[in-house]
Amino acid sequence: MGNTFGAILKLTTFGESHGVAIGGILEGVPAGFELDLDKIQYELDRRKPGQSAITTQRKESDTVQFLSGIFEGKTLGTPIGFVIQNQDCKSKDYSHLKENYRPSHADFTTQEKYGIRDYRGGGRASARETACRVVAGAIAKQILENQGIRINAYVSAVGNISTDKSWQELDFSNIEKNKVRCPDLDRAKEMEDHILEIKKQGDTIGGIVTGVIENLPTGLGEPVFDKLHAQLGKGMLSINAVKGFEYGSGFHSATMKGSEHNDVFEKTDGKITTQSNNSGGIQGGISNGMPVEFKVAFKPVATLMQKQNSLNERGEKVELDFKGRHDPCVVPRAVPIVEAMAALTVLDFFQLQQSTKL
């Protein structure tokens, strides 16, 4: 249970961090769409470990192998199956965790739920699973781009260092020009230095990824339970280490008056828009044609290169001396994951909307 995301466009993922491979099955992709397989691999390369000194040094090529659903570069309309081999597993680094529970990890809860767990690298709870989402999201992004819909995400904060510029003031072409993936290049250097300092301390730090969806048509989203922002929130909150999601004015709206918060309608060049965008492009759970703006908060990675006290399966006190290769800050590698979940959510609603009209 809980391994499938989406209604019409459905992604099911499988595999553990230190298993033979991870993979997925993507159903509901329209037939006849010509895919750029190099672009899919490019998105995976943005997420893969070992990119720089501020990421985990696990070395994985993360080369995707498609098994079905694509013929001569075009989608068949049938399930797209794919796998990514696990090549650089060092399971012995986790042998000391066989009976011990790491603080703020899924060790205890997984054991309580199933009565068994794969302690190597976190098993199914590992963020390595998100590589499957990036493959599926890269396919969805290409289809959406063909409709003129653009999805971009970037790091807007690391710890207490954040950019004070709005996304409209930033040049998205700068996102891939630094290790942190922050388009504010001055802040990016500060963020990188901060992550490296935290890493030296054997500690970790959290951050925020901002996402923007442009040129989204009106009418996407279902009232009541399947609101566009509700499904976006579900997608984002399903990503490892995510602790918060907000869209539009978010939590700041709680401090505003209605007269300040309302987005007044206007007509520009024959198109209805709003003077402000506190709604974040979504009203009543349905897209209103304005850019969808959202933020995703990531906690500090739970594995520290420091000794920590904990308990084992018998409830006995233990001192854990952590080993392995881990990110001191997850947000730089989370950027393509956020984009992927946004793309999967939007394309699912896009297809649902098409199915409701003659």
C-alpha positions as YAML, in Angstrom:
chain: A
units: angstrom
residues:
- id: 1
  name: MET
  ca: [0.00, 0.00, 0.00]
- id: 2
  name: GLY
  ca: [1.02, 3.60, -0.50]
- id: 3
  name: ASN
  ca: [3.37, 2.95, -3.40]
- id: 4
  name: THR
  ca: [1.24, 4.58, -6.12]
- id: 5
  name: PHE
  ca: [0.72, 8.29, -6.85]
- id: 6
  name: GLY
  ca: [-1.90, 9.78, -9.17]
- id: 7
  name: ALA
  ca: [-5.41, 9.12, -10.51]
- id: 8
  name: ILE
  ca: [-5.16, 8.88, -14.32]
- id: 9
  name: LEU
  ca: [-1.40, 9.33, -14.57]
- id: 10
  name: LYS
  ca: [-0.24, 6.72, -12.05]
- id: 11
  name: LEU
  ca: [3.29, 6.14, -10.85]
- id: 12
  name: THR
  ca: [4.10, 3.01, -8.84]
- id: 13
  name: THR
  ca: [7.65, 2.68, -7.53]
- id: 14
  name: PHE
  ca: [9.50, -0.30, -6.08]
- id: 15
  name: GLY
  ca: [12.87, -1.24, -4.61]
- id: 16
  name: GLU
  ca: [15.09, -0.58, -1.62]
- id: 17
  name: SER
  ca: [18.19, 1.55, -1.23]
- id: 18
  name: HIS
  ca: [20.60, -1.40, -1.08]
- id: 19
  name: GLY
  ca: [18.61, -3.88, -3.16]
- id: 20
  name: VAL
  ca: [19.52, -4.97, -6.68]
- id: 21
  name: ALA
  ca: [17.63, -2.09, -8.29]
- id: 22
  name: ILE
  ca: [14.89, 0.47, -7.88]
- id: 23
  name: GLY
  ca: [12.27, 1.16, -10.51]
- id: 24
  name: GLY
  ca: [8.78, 2.17, -11.45]
- id: 25
  name: ILE
  ca: [5.77, 1.73, -13.66]
- id: 26
  name: LEU
  ca: [4.15, 4.85, -15.12]
- id: 27
  name: GLU
  ca: [0.61, 4.36, -16.45]
- id: 28
  name: GLY
  ca: [-1.65, 6.78, -18.28]
- id: 29
  name: VAL
  ca: [0.94, 8.43, -20.52]
- id: 30
  name: PRO
  ca: [-0.65, 9.47, -23.85]
- id: 31
  name: ALA
  ca: [0.38, 7.45, -26.90]
- id: 32
  name: GLY
  ca: [2.49, 8.81, -29.73]
- id: 33
  name: PHE
  ca: [4.51, 11.36, -27.77]
- id: 34
  name: GLU
  ca: [8.15, 11.54, -28.84]
- id: 35
  name: LEU
  ca: [10.38, 11.51, -25.78]
- id: 36
  name: ASP
  ca: [13.85, 12.97, -25.46]
- id: 37
  name: LEU
  ca: [15.56, 10.23, -23.45]
- id: 38
  name: ASP
  ca: [18.65, 12.39, -22.92]
- id: 39
  name: LYS
  ca: [16.51, 14.96, -21.09]
- id: 40
  name: ILE
  ca: [15.22, 12.25, -18.77]
- id: 41
  name: GLN
  ca: [18.78, 11.20, -17.95]
- id: 42
  name: TYR
  ca: [19.72, 14.85, -17.45]
- id: 43
  name: GLU
  ca: [17.05, 15.20, -14.76]
- id: 44
  name: LEU
  ca: [18.38, 12.06, -13.05]
- id: 45
  name: ASP
  ca: [21.90, 13.48, -13.15]
- id: 46
  name: ARG
  ca: [20.64, 16.56, -11.31]
- id: 47
  name: ARG
  ca: [19.41, 14.34, -8.48]
- id: 48
  name: LYS
  ca: [22.10, 11.66, -8.34]
- id: 49
  name: PRO
  ca: [24.56, 11.42, -5.43]
- id: 50
  name: GLY
  ca: [28.23, 12.33, -5.63]
- id: 51
  name: GLN
  ca: [27.74, 15.60, -7.51]
- id: 52
  name: SER
  ca: [29.90, 17.78, -5.29]
- id: 53
  name: ALA
  ca: [31.41, 18.26, -1.84]
- id: 54
  name: ILE
  ca: [28.04, 19.36, -0.46]
- id: 55
  name: THR
  ca: [26.27, 16.09, -1.33]
- id: 56
  name: THR
  ca: [26.64, 12.45, -0.31]
- id: 57
  name: GLN
  ca: [29.68, 10.79, -1.87]
- id: 58
  name: ARG
  ca: [27.83, 7.61, -2.79]
- id: 59
  name: LYS
  ca: [28.69, 7.06, -6.47]
- id: 60
  name: GLU
  ca: [25.77, 5.97, -8.61]
- id: 61
  name: SER
  ca: [25.50, 6.45, -12.37]
- id: 62
  name: ASP
  ca: [21.71, 6.38, -11.98]
- id: 63
  name: THR
  ca: [21.34, 5.30, -15.59]
- id: 64
  name: VAL
  ca: [17.70, 4.53, -16.35]
- id: 65
  name: GLN
  ca: [16.79, 1.48, -18.42]
- id: 66
  name: PHE
  ca: [13.34, 1.46, -20.00]
- id: 67
  name: LEU
  ca: [11.70, -1.94, -20.23]
- id: 68
  name: SER
  ca: [8.35, -1.18, -21.83]
- id: 69
  name: GLY
  ca: [5.93, 1.45, -23.10]
- id: 70
  name: ILE
  ca: [8.36, 3.16, -25.50]
- id: 71
  name: PHE
  ca: [9.02, 2.11, -29.11]
- id: 72
  name: GLU
  ca: [11.32, 3.93, -31.51]
- id: 73
  name: GLY
  ca: [11.42, 6.85, -29.10]
- id: 74
  name: LYS
  ca: [7.65, 7.28, -28.87]
- id: 75
  name: THR
  ca: [5.22, 6.39, -26.10]
- id: 76
  name: LEU
  ca: [2.88, 3.49, -26.82]
- id: 77
  name: GLY
  ca: [0.14, 4.43, -24.38]
- id: 78
  name: THR
  ca: [0.95, 1.26, -22.43]
- id: 79
  name: PRO
  ca: [2.66, 1.17, -19.00]
- id: 80
  name: ILE
  ca: [6.19, 2.54, -19.10]
- id: 81
  name: GLY
  ca: [8.39, 0.26, -17.01]
- id: 82
  name: PHE
  ca: [11.92, 1.23, -15.98]
- id: 83
  name: VAL
  ca: [14.72, 0.25, -13.61]
- id: 84
  name: ILE
  ca: [17.80, 1.92, -12.15]
- id: 85
  name: GLN
  ca: [20.52, -0.39, -10.88]
- id: 86
  name: ASN
  ca: [22.05, 0.09, -7.43]
- id: 87
  name: GLN
  ca: [25.81, -0.03, -8.02]
- id: 88
  name: ASP
  ca: [27.61, 1.54, -5.07]
- id: 89
  name: CYS
  ca: [26.05, -0.05, -2.01]
- id: 90
  name: LYS
  ca: [28.19, -0.34, 1.13]
- id: 91
  name: SER
  ca: [25.78, -2.33, 3.25]
- id: 92
  name: LYS
  ca: [28.45, -3.09, 5.88]
- id: 93
  name: ASP
  ca: [28.29, 0.59, 6.87]
- id: 94
  name: TYR
  ca: [24.83, -0.17, 8.29]
- id: 95
  name: SER
  ca: [25.53, -3.50, 10.06]
- id: 96
  name: HIS
  ca: [25.72, -1.74, 13.43]
- id: 97
  name: LEU
  ca: [22.12, -0.59, 12.93]
- id: 98
  name: LYS
  ca: [20.65, -4.07, 12.61]
- id: 99
  name: GLU
  ca: [19.09, -3.89, 16.07]
- id: 100
  name: ASN
  ca: [19.40, -0.17, 16.78]
- id: 101
  name: TYR
  ca: [16.99, 2.67, 16.11]
- id: 102
  name: ARG
  ca: [18.44, 5.86, 14.65]
- id: 103
  name: PRO
  ca: [16.94, 9.11, 16.01]
- id: 104
  name: SER
  ca: [14.36, 10.70, 13.67]
- id: 105
  name: HIS
  ca: [14.59, 7.86, 11.12]
- id: 106
  name: ALA
  ca: [11.95, 5.35, 10.03]
- id: 107
  name: ASP
  ca: [13.72, 2.43, 11.75]
- id: 108
  name: PHE
  ca: [11.39, 2.21, 14.76]
- id: 109
  name: THR
  ca: [8.15, 2.95, 12.93]
- id: 110
  name: THR
  ca: [8.92, 0.51, 10.09]
- id: 111
  name: GLN
  ca: [9.71, -2.23, 12.60]
- id: 112
  name: GLU
  ca: [6.48, -1.51, 14.48]
- id: 113
  name: LYS
  ca: [4.40, -1.58, 11.29]
- id: 114
  name: TYR
  ca: [5.83, -4.65, 9.55]
- id: 115
  name: GLY
  ca: [7.74, -6.54, 12.24]
- id: 116
  name: ILE
  ca: [10.72, -6.59, 9.88]
- id: 117
  name: ARG
  ca: [12.87, -3.99, 8.17]
- id: 118
  name: ASP
  ca: [15.74, -3.62, 5.74]
- id: 119
  name: TYR
  ca: [18.21, -1.64, 7.83]
- id: 120
  name: ARG
  ca: [20.67, -1.19, 4.94]
- id: 121
  name: GLY
  ca: [20.54, 2.47, 3.98]
- id: 122
  name: GLY
  ca: [17.00, 2.81, 5.25]
- id: 123
  name: GLY
  ca: [15.54, 0.29, 2.81]
- id: 124
  name: ARG
  ca: [12.30, 1.48, 1.27]
- id: 125
  name: ALA
  ca: [12.31, 4.64, 3.41]
- id: 126
  name: SER
  ca: [15.52, 5.82, 1.77]
- id: 127
  name: ALA
  ca: [15.49, 8.97, -0.36]
- id: 128
  name: ARG
  ca: [17.01, 6.82, -3.11]
- id: 129
  name: GLU
  ca: [13.42, 5.92, -4.05]
- id: 130
  name: THR
  ca: [12.94, 9.47, -5.31]
- id: 131
  name: ALA
  ca: [15.07, 8.71, -8.38]
- id: 132
  name: CYS
  ca: [12.04, 6.83, -9.70]
- id: 133
  name: ARG
  ca: [9.90, 9.94, -9.27]
- id: 134
  name: VAL
  ca: [12.42, 11.99, -11.23]
- id: 135
  name: VAL
  ca: [12.24, 9.58, -14.19]
- id: 136
  name: ALA
  ca: [8.43, 9.75, -14.26]
- id: 137
  name: GLY
  ca: [8.43, 13.50, -13.61]
- id: 138
  name: ALA
  ca: [10.87, 14.09, -16.47]
- id: 139
  name: ILE
  ca: [8.43, 12.38, -18.83]
- id: 140
  name: ALA
  ca: [5.56, 14.47, -17.47]
- id: 141
  name: LYS
  ca: [7.62, 17.67, -17.79]
- id: 142
  name: GLN
  ca: [8.24, 17.03, -21.48]
- id: 143
  name: ILE
  ca: [4.54, 16.53, -22.16]
- id: 144
  name: LEU
  ca: [3.65, 19.68, -20.22]
- id: 145
  name: GLU
  ca: [6.36, 21.71, -21.95]
- id: 146
  name: ASN
  ca: [4.77, 20.70, -25.24]
- id: 147
  name: GLN
  ca: [1.66, 22.48, -23.92]
- id: 148
  name: GLY
  ca: [3.70, 25.55, -22.99]
- id: 149
  name: ILE
  ca: [3.61, 24.79, -19.25]
- id: 150
  name: ARG
  ca: [6.92, 25.47, -17.48]
- id: 151
  name: ILE
  ca: [7.92, 24.14, -14.06]
- id: 152
  name: ASN
  ca: [10.98, 25.45, -12.23]
- id: 153
  name: ALA
  ca: [12.21, 24.95, -8.69]
- id: 154
  name: TYR
  ca: [15.22, 26.38, -6.90]
- id: 155
  name: VAL
  ca: [16.79, 26.60, -3.46]
- id: 156
  name: SER
  ca: [15.62, 29.81, -1.80]
- id: 157
  name: ALA
  ca: [17.01, 29.14, 1.70]
- id: 158
  name: VAL
  ca: [19.62, 27.09, 3.52]
- id: 159
  name: GLY
  ca: [19.32, 27.39, 7.27]
- id: 160
  name: ASN
  ca: [18.90, 31.10, 8.05]
- id: 161
  name: ILE
  ca: [20.48, 32.21, 4.75]
- id: 162
  name: SER
  ca: [17.82, 33.05, 2.17]
- id: 163
  name: THR
  ca: [17.35, 35.12, -0.95]
- id: 164
  name: ASP
  ca: [15.18, 38.21, -0.49]
- id: 165
  name: LYS
  ca: [14.37, 38.31, -4.20]
- id: 166
  name: SER
  ca: [11.06, 37.17, -5.66]
- id: 167
  name: TRP
  ca: [11.13, 34.54, -8.39]
- id: 168
  name: GLN
  ca: [10.26, 37.21, -10.95]
- id: 169
  name: GLU
  ca: [13.51, 39.02, -10.11]
- id: 170
  name: LEU
  ca: [15.65, 35.91, -10.56]
- id: 171
  name: ASP
  ca: [17.19, 34.42, -13.70]
- id: 172
  name: PHE
  ca: [16.31, 30.72, -13.74]
- id: 173
  name: SER
  ca: [19.23, 30.03, -16.09]
- id: 174
  name: ASN
  ca: [21.47, 30.56, -13.03]
- id: 175
  name: ILE
  ca: [19.97, 27.62, -11.13]
- id: 176
  name: GLU
  ca: [22.40, 25.09, -12.60]
- id: 177
  name: LYS
  ca: [25.38, 27.45, -12.42]
- id: 178
  name: ASN
  ca: [26.15, 26.68, -8.76]
- id: 179
  name: LYS
  ca: [26.23, 23.64, -6.51]
- id: 180
  name: VAL
  ca: [23.36, 24.81, -4.31]
- id: 181
  name: ARG
  ca: [20.94, 25.47, -7.21]
- id: 182
  name: CYS
  ca: [20.07, 28.97, -6.04]
- id: 183
  name: PRO
  ca: [19.60, 31.50, -8.88]
- id: 184
  name: ASP
  ca: [20.63, 34.35, -6.54]
- id: 185
  name: LEU
  ca: [24.36, 33.86, -7.14]
- id: 186
  name: ASP
  ca: [25.49, 36.04, -4.21]
- id: 187
  name: ARG
  ca: [23.37, 34.08, -1.75]
- id: 188
  name: ALA
  ca: [24.34, 30.80, -3.42]
- id: 189
  name: LYS
  ca: [27.98, 31.25, -2.39]
- id: 190
  name: GLU
  ca: [26.97, 32.01, 1.19]
- id: 191
  name: MET
  ca: [24.73, 28.92, 1.24]
- id: 192
  name: GLU
  ca: [27.49, 26.68, -0.11]
- id: 193
  name: ASP
  ca: [30.01, 27.96, 2.45]
- id: 194
  name: HIS
  ca: [27.46, 27.41, 5.23]
- id: 195
  name: ILE
  ca: [26.80, 23.81, 4.14]
- id: 196
  name: LEU
  ca: [30.54, 23.07, 4.03]
- id: 197
  name: GLU
  ca: [30.99, 24.51, 7.53]
- id: 198
  name: ILE
  ca: [28.10, 22.43, 8.86]
- id: 199
  name: LYS
  ca: [29.58, 19.35, 7.19]
- id: 200
  name: LYS
  ca: [32.93, 19.94, 8.95]
- id: 201
  name: GLN
  ca: [31.06, 19.85, 12.25]
- id: 202
  name: GLY
  ca: [29.59, 16.47, 11.36]
- id: 203
  name: ASP
  ca: [26.17, 18.09, 11.41]
- id: 204
  name: THR
  ca: [23.40, 18.79, 8.90]
- id: 205
  name: ILE
  ca: [21.16, 21.72, 7.94]
- id: 206
  name: GLY
  ca: [17.72, 22.18, 6.40]
- id: 207
  name: GLY
  ca: [16.39, 24.56, 3.78]
- id: 208
  name: ILE
  ca: [13.58, 25.64, 1.47]
- id: 209
  name: VAL
  ca: [12.87, 24.88, -2.18]
- id: 210
  name: THR
  ca: [10.61, 27.32, -4.03]
- id: 211
  name: GLY
  ca: [8.57, 26.10, -7.00]
- id: 212
  name: VAL
  ca: [6.86, 28.01, -9.81]
- id: 213
  name: ILE
  ca: [4.45, 26.65, -12.42]
- id: 214
  name: GLU
  ca: [3.91, 29.06, -15.31]
- id: 215
  name: ASN
  ca: [1.34, 29.13, -18.12]
- id: 216
  name: LEU
  ca: [-0.98, 26.74, -16.35]
- id: 217
  name: PRO
  ca: [-4.46, 26.90, -17.93]
- id: 218
  name: THR
  ca: [-7.52, 27.76, -15.86]
- id: 219
  name: GLY
  ca: [-9.77, 25.03, -14.55]
- id: 220
  name: LEU
  ca: [-7.31, 22.41, -13.25]
- id: 221
  name: GLY
  ca: [-8.20, 20.90, -9.90]
- id: 222
  name: GLU
  ca: [-11.25, 19.28, -8.37]
- id: 223
  name: PRO
  ca: [-13.38, 20.96, -5.66]
- id: 224
  name: VAL
  ca: [-13.61, 19.59, -2.12]
- id: 225
  name: PHE
  ca: [-11.11, 16.75, -1.54]
- id: 226
  name: ASP
  ca: [-8.92, 16.81, -4.66]
- id: 227
  name: LYS
  ca: [-8.06, 20.49, -4.80]
- id: 228
  name: LEU
  ca: [-5.01, 21.34, -6.90]
- id: 229
  name: HIS
  ca: [-3.10, 22.65, -3.89]
- id: 230
  name: ALA
  ca: [-4.14, 19.65, -1.79]
- id: 231
  name: GLN
  ca: [-2.67, 17.22, -4.33]
- id: 232
  name: LEU
  ca: [0.44, 19.36, -4.78]
- id: 233
  name: GLY
  ca: [0.83, 19.33, -1.02]
- id: 234
  name: LYS
  ca: [0.42, 15.56, -0.91]
- id: 235
  name: GLY
  ca: [3.07, 15.14, -3.57]
- id: 236
  name: MET
  ca: [5.53, 17.43, -1.84]
- id: 237
  name: LEU
  ca: [4.90, 16.07, 1.65]
- id: 238
  name: SER
  ca: [5.55, 12.55, 0.36]
- id: 239
  name: ILE
  ca: [9.17, 13.52, -0.40]
- id: 240
  name: ASN
  ca: [11.68, 12.41, 2.22]
- id: 241
  name: ALA
  ca: [12.62, 15.06, 4.81]
- id: 242
  name: VAL
  ca: [9.81, 17.46, 3.87]
- id: 243
  name: LYS
  ca: [8.24, 19.13, 6.91]
- id: 244
  name: GLY
  ca: [6.11, 21.84, 5.38]
- id: 245
  name: PHE
  ca: [4.28, 23.04, 2.25]
- id: 246
  name: GLU
  ca: [2.71, 26.38, 1.51]
- id: 247
  name: TYR
  ca: [1.37, 28.06, -1.61]
- id: 248
  name: GLY
  ca: [0.69, 31.68, -2.45]
- id: 249
  name: SER
  ca: [0.79, 33.85, 0.67]
- id: 250
  name: GLY
  ca: [0.96, 30.68, 2.79]
- id: 251
  name: PHE
  ca: [1.33, 31.12, 6.53]
- id: 252
  name: HIS
  ca: [1.86, 34.86, 6.11]
- id: 253
  name: SER
  ca: [-1.82, 35.14, 5.14]
- id: 254
  name: ALA
  ca: [-2.72, 34.54, 8.78]
- id: 255
  name: THR
  ca: [-1.30, 37.99, 9.59]
- id: 256
  name: MET
  ca: [-3.13, 39.85, 6.82]
- id: 257
  name: LYS
  ca: [-6.52, 41.53, 6.54]
- id: 258
  name: GLY
  ca: [-8.94, 40.48, 3.83]
- id: 259
  name: SER
  ca: [-8.63, 43.85, 2.16]
- id: 260
  name: GLU
  ca: [-4.88, 43.22, 1.87]
- id: 261
  name: HIS
  ca: [-5.10, 39.60, 0.81]
- id: 262
  name: ASN
  ca: [-7.82, 39.62, -1.87]
- id: 263
  name: ASP
  ca: [-6.57, 39.28, -5.44]
- id: 264
  name: VAL
  ca: [-8.51, 41.85, -7.45]
- id: 265
  name: PHE
  ca: [-9.46, 40.77, -10.98]
- id: 266
  name: GLU
  ca: [-8.54, 42.82, -14.02]
- id: 267
  name: LYS
  ca: [-8.56, 42.33, -17.77]
- id: 268
  name: THR
  ca: [-5.31, 42.73, -19.69]
- id: 269
  name: ASP
  ca: [-5.04, 42.16, -23.44]
- id: 270
  name: GLY
  ca: [-8.40, 40.40, -23.37]
- id: 271
  name: LYS
  ca: [-7.34, 38.00, -20.60]
- id: 272
  name: ILE
  ca: [-8.66, 37.93, -17.04]
- id: 273
  name: THR
  ca: [-5.83, 38.09, -14.50]
- id: 274
  name: THR
  ca: [-5.37, 39.36, -10.94]
- id: 275
  name: GLN
  ca: [-3.46, 42.39, -9.69]
- id: 276
  name: SER
  ca: [-1.75, 40.36, -6.96]
- id: 277
  name: ASN
  ca: [-1.21, 36.64, -6.51]
- id: 278
  name: ASN
  ca: [-1.76, 35.87, -2.85]
- id: 279
  name: SER
  ca: [-3.87, 32.92, -3.99]
- id: 280
  name: GLY
  ca: [-0.77, 31.39, -5.56]
- id: 281
  name: GLY
  ca: [-2.58, 30.72, -8.83]
- id: 282
  name: ILE
  ca: [-5.25, 28.59, -7.15]
- id: 283
  name: GLN
  ca: [-8.74, 29.62, -5.99]
- id: 284
  name: GLY
  ca: [-11.31, 27.17, -4.68]
- id: 285
  name: GLY
  ca: [-8.78, 24.42, -5.35]
- id: 286
  name: ILE
  ca: [-8.83, 25.22, -9.09]
- id: 287
  name: SER
  ca: [-6.15, 26.98, -11.17]
- id: 288
  name: ASN
  ca: [-7.03, 30.56, -12.15]
- id: 289
  name: GLY
  ca: [-4.38, 31.04, -14.84]
- id: 290
  name: MET
  ca: [-1.89, 32.92, -12.69]
- id: 291
  name: PRO
  ca: [1.49, 31.33, -11.87]
- id: 292
  name: VAL
  ca: [1.27, 28.65, -9.19]
- id: 293
  name: GLU
  ca: [3.81, 29.58, -6.51]
- id: 294
  name: PHE
  ca: [4.74, 27.31, -3.61]
- id: 295
  name: LYS
  ca: [7.46, 26.56, -1.08]
- id: 296
  name: VAL
  ca: [8.64, 23.25, 0.37]
- id: 297
  name: ALA
  ca: [10.49, 23.11, 3.70]
- id: 298
  name: PHE
  ca: [13.09, 20.37, 4.25]
- id: 299
  name: LYS
  ca: [14.37, 19.39, 7.67]
- id: 300
  name: PRO
  ca: [18.05, 18.73, 8.43]
- id: 301
  name: VAL
  ca: [19.13, 15.24, 7.35]
- id: 302
  name: ALA
  ca: [18.66, 12.93, 10.35]
- id: 303
  name: THR
  ca: [21.98, 11.09, 10.00]
- id: 304
  name: LEU
  ca: [24.79, 13.02, 11.69]
- id: 305
  name: MET
  ca: [28.50, 12.24, 11.67]
- id: 306
  name: GLN
  ca: [28.38, 12.59, 15.45]
- id: 307
  name: LYS
  ca: [27.75, 10.16, 18.26]
- id: 308
  name: GLN
  ca: [24.14, 10.05, 19.45]
- id: 309
  name: ASN
  ca: [22.28, 8.22, 22.19]
- id: 310
  name: SER
  ca: [19.36, 5.98, 21.25]
- id: 311
  name: LEU
  ca: [17.64, 2.66, 21.99]
- id: 312
  name: ASN
  ca: [17.81, -0.78, 20.43]
- id: 313
  name: GLU
  ca: [14.98, -3.21, 19.66]
- id: 314
  name: ARG
  ca: [15.01, -4.44, 23.29]
- id: 315
  name: GLY
  ca: [14.62, -0.92, 24.63]
- id: 316
  name: GLU
  ca: [18.21, -0.81, 25.89]
- id: 317
  name: LYS
  ca: [20.26, 2.37, 25.75]
- id: 318
  name: VAL
  ca: [22.92, 2.45, 23.03]
- id: 319
  name: GLU
  ca: [25.42, 4.96, 21.70]
- id: 320
  name: LEU
  ca: [25.47, 5.19, 17.92]
- id: 321
  name: ASP
  ca: [28.58, 6.15, 16.00]
- id: 322
  name: PHE
  ca: [27.31, 6.89, 12.52]
- id: 323
  name: LYS
  ca: [29.01, 5.71, 9.36]
- id: 324
  name: GLY
  ca: [28.08, 5.83, 5.70]
- id: 325
  name: ARG
  ca: [27.74, 8.59, 3.13]
- id: 326
  name: HIS
  ca: [25.06, 11.19, 3.65]
- id: 327
  name: ASP
  ca: [24.06, 14.67, 2.48]
- id: 328
  name: PRO
  ca: [24.88, 17.50, 4.91]
- id: 329
  name: CYS
  ca: [21.97, 19.36, 3.27]
- id: 330
  name: VAL
  ca: [19.38, 17.72, 1.06]
- id: 331
  name: VAL
  ca: [17.89, 20.74, -0.72]
- id: 332
  name: PRO
  ca: [20.31, 21.02, -3.68]
- id: 333
  name: ARG
  ca: [19.45, 17.47, -4.80]
- id: 334
  name: ALA
  ca: [15.77, 17.94, -3.91]
- id: 335
  name: VAL
  ca: [15.19, 20.56, -6.63]
- id: 336
  name: PRO
  ca: [14.54, 18.05, -9.47]
- id: 337
  name: ILE
  ca: [12.41, 15.94, -7.13]
- id: 338
  name: VAL
  ca: [10.16, 18.90, -6.35]
- id: 339
  name: GLU
  ca: [9.85, 19.65, -10.06]
- id: 340
  name: ALA
  ca: [9.03, 16.00, -10.75]
- id: 341
  name: MET
  ca: [6.23, 15.80, -8.19]
- id: 342
  name: ALA
  ca: [4.79, 19.09, -9.48]
- id: 343
  name: ALA
  ca: [4.85, 17.78, -13.06]
- id: 344
  name: LEU
  ca: [3.19, 14.49, -12.14]
- id: 345
  name: THR
  ca: [0.46, 16.32, -10.21]
- id: 346
  name: VAL
  ca: [-0.23, 18.87, -12.94]
- id: 347
  name: LEU
  ca: [-0.26, 16.36, -15.82]
- id: 348
  name: ASP
  ca: [-2.62, 14.13, -13.86]
- id: 349
  name: PHE
  ca: [-5.06, 17.04, -13.42]
- id: 350
  name: PHE
  ca: [-4.53, 18.10, -17.04]
- id: 351
  name: GLN
  ca: [-5.62, 14.67, -18.27]
- id: 352
  name: LEU
  ca: [-8.49, 14.55, -15.78]
- id: 353
  name: GLN
  ca: [-9.73, 17.91, -17.05]
- id: 354
  name: GLN
  ca: [-9.63, 16.69, -20.65]
- id: 355
  name: SER
  ca: [-11.67, 13.64, -19.69]
- id: 356
  name: THR
  ca: [-14.47, 15.80, -18.27]
- id: 357
  name: LYS
  ca: [-15.05, 17.83, -21.45]
- id: 358
  name: LEU
  ca: [-16.65, 16.82, -24.76]
...
